[in-house]
Amino acid sequence: MIIIDSGYWFGLFDRKDIYHPACKAFLTQCREPMITTFPVLTETLHLLMRRKNVQLAFEFLAFLPTLQQQGNFFTFSLSDNHLPRLSDLMTQYADLPMDLADASLVLLAEELGHGRIVSTDRRDFHTYRWKNHQPFTNLLDSAL
């Protein structure tokens, strides 16, 4: 499964975004299921509604069940047991700062045992480490 960040979703749905061509090309060629977290979905919806328009946010939300029905999209559910690790991560990367969405993706990488991610956020995901020492591999890097 490939981890998906909110910057990817935003780039995919905002046709005027500089990353739109790379995000669209990735979706076209992607042959693996994608996974994200609800904090990422929340952040994506907020960005689409705030920066673009409500209709674009609704289109994004309607797109996800289609991916799920095809077996190409999953959400990782956070639980109360994850709160200490999320807090530790956000404290560790407070200088960036790390938000909850990014912390949830680091935690997801730790759960999956890999850091293969699709993100337009090159700085942060080149800095973050899952399991405190494993780097992420951003599958969009060659297109950015």
C-alpha positions as CSV (number, residue, x, y, z in Angstrom):
1,M,0.0,0.0,0.0
2,I,1.1,3.5,-0.8
3,I,0.7,6.2,1.9
4,I,-1.0,9.3,0.6
5,D,-0.6,12.9,2.0
6,S,-3.0,15.8,1.7
7,G,-0.8,17.7,-0.7
8,Y,-1.2,14.9,-3.2
9,W,-5.0,15.0,-2.9
10,F,-5.0,18.8,-3.2
11,G,-2.8,18.7,-6.3
12,L,-5.0,16.0,-7.8
13,F,-8.2,18.0,-7.4
14,D,-7.0,21.5,-8.0
15,R,-6.4,21.7,-11.8
16,K,-4.6,25.0,-11.4
17,D,-2.1,23.6,-8.8
18,I,1.5,23.4,-10.0
19,Y,1.6,19.7,-8.9
20,H,-1.7,18.7,-10.7
21,P,0.0,17.1,-13.8
22,A,2.3,15.0,-11.6
23,C,-0.5,14.0,-9.2
24,K,-2.8,13.1,-12.1
25,A,0.0,11.1,-13.8
26,F,0.7,9.2,-10.6
27,L,-3.0,8.2,-10.2
28,T,-3.0,7.0,-13.8
29,Q,0.0,4.7,-13.4
30,C,-0.5,3.6,-9.8
31,R,-1.1,-0.1,-9.6
32,E,-1.1,-0.4,-5.8
33,P,-3.8,0.4,-3.2
34,M,-3.5,3.7,-1.5
35,I,-4.0,4.4,2.2
36,T,-4.3,7.5,4.3
37,T,-5.7,8.7,7.6
38,F,-8.7,10.7,8.6
39,P,-6.6,13.7,9.8
40,V,-5.2,13.8,6.2
41,L,-8.7,13.7,4.7
42,T,-9.8,16.4,7.1
43,E,-6.9,18.6,6.2
44,T,-7.5,18.0,2.5
45,L,-11.2,19.0,2.7
46,H,-10.2,22.1,4.7
47,L,-7.7,23.2,2.1
48,L,-10.0,22.6,-0.8
49,M,-12.9,24.4,0.8
50,R,-10.7,27.3,2.0
51,R,-8.5,27.8,-1.0
52,K,-10.8,26.8,-3.8
53,N,-14.4,26.1,-3.4
54,V,-16.9,23.9,-1.6
55,Q,-17.8,22.1,-4.8
56,L,-14.3,20.9,-5.3
57,A,-14.3,19.5,-1.7
58,F,-17.5,17.6,-2.5
59,E,-16.0,16.2,-5.6
60,F,-13.0,14.9,-3.6
61,L,-15.3,13.4,-1.0
62,A,-17.4,11.7,-3.7
63,F,-14.2,10.3,-5.4
64,L,-13.1,8.3,-2.3
65,P,-15.9,5.7,-2.3
66,T,-15.3,5.0,-6.0
67,L,-11.7,4.2,-5.2
68,Q,-12.8,2.1,-2.2
69,Q,-15.2,0.1,-4.3
70,Q,-12.4,-0.7,-6.7
71,G,-10.3,-1.9,-3.8
72,N,-7.8,0.9,-4.4
73,F,-8.2,3.0,-1.3
74,F,-8.2,2.5,2.5
75,T,-8.2,4.6,5.6
76,F,-6.2,3.8,8.6
77,S,-8.1,4.4,11.8
78,L,-6.3,6.0,14.7
79,S,-7.2,4.9,18.2
80,D,-6.7,6.1,21.8
81,N,-3.6,3.9,21.9
82,H,-2.0,6.0,19.2
83,L,-2.2,9.3,21.1
84,P,1.1,9.0,23.0
85,R,3.0,8.3,19.8
86,L,1.3,11.1,18.0
87,S,2.2,13.5,20.8
88,D,5.8,12.2,20.9
89,L,6.1,12.8,17.1
90,M,4.6,16.3,17.2
91,T,7.0,17.2,20.1
92,Q,10.0,15.7,18.3
93,Y,9.3,17.7,15.1
94,A,8.0,20.9,16.8
95,D,10.6,23.0,15.0
96,L,8.9,22.3,11.6
97,P,6.2,22.2,13.1
98,M,4.6,18.8,12.5
99,D,0.8,18.8,12.4
100,L,-1.6,16.0,13.3
101,A,-2.0,14.9,9.7
102,D,1.7,14.4,9.2
103,A,2.1,12.7,12.5
104,S,-0.6,10.3,11.6
105,L,1.2,9.4,8.4
106,V,4.5,8.8,10.2
107,L,2.6,6.5,12.6
108,L,0.9,4.8,9.6
109,A,4.4,4.1,8.1
110,E,5.4,2.6,11.4
111,E,2.3,0.3,11.4
112,L,2.9,-0.7,7.7
113,G,6.6,-1.2,8.1
114,H,7.5,1.1,5.2
115,G,7.7,4.7,4.3
116,R,6.6,4.7,0.6
117,I,4.6,8.0,0.4
118,V,3.1,10.3,-2.2
119,S,3.4,13.9,-1.1
120,T,4.0,17.3,-2.6
121,D,5.6,18.3,0.8
122,R,9.3,17.5,0.0
123,R,10.8,19.3,3.0
124,D,8.9,17.7,5.7
125,F,8.8,14.1,4.4
126,H,12.6,14.3,3.7
127,T,13.0,15.3,7.3
128,Y,10.6,12.9,9.1
129,R,11.7,9.5,10.1
130,W,9.5,6.6,10.9
131,K,10.6,4.4,13.8
132,N,12.9,7.4,14.5
133,H,15.5,6.5,11.9
134,Q,13.9,5.2,8.7
135,P,13.5,7.8,5.9
136,F,10.5,8.1,3.7
137,T,10.6,7.4,0.0
138,N,8.5,10.0,-1.8
139,L,7.2,8.4,-5.0
140,L,6.5,11.9,-6.5
141,D,10.1,13.1,-6.1
142,S,11.1,12.4,-9.7
143,A,8.0,14.4,-10.9
144,L,8.5,17.4,-8.7
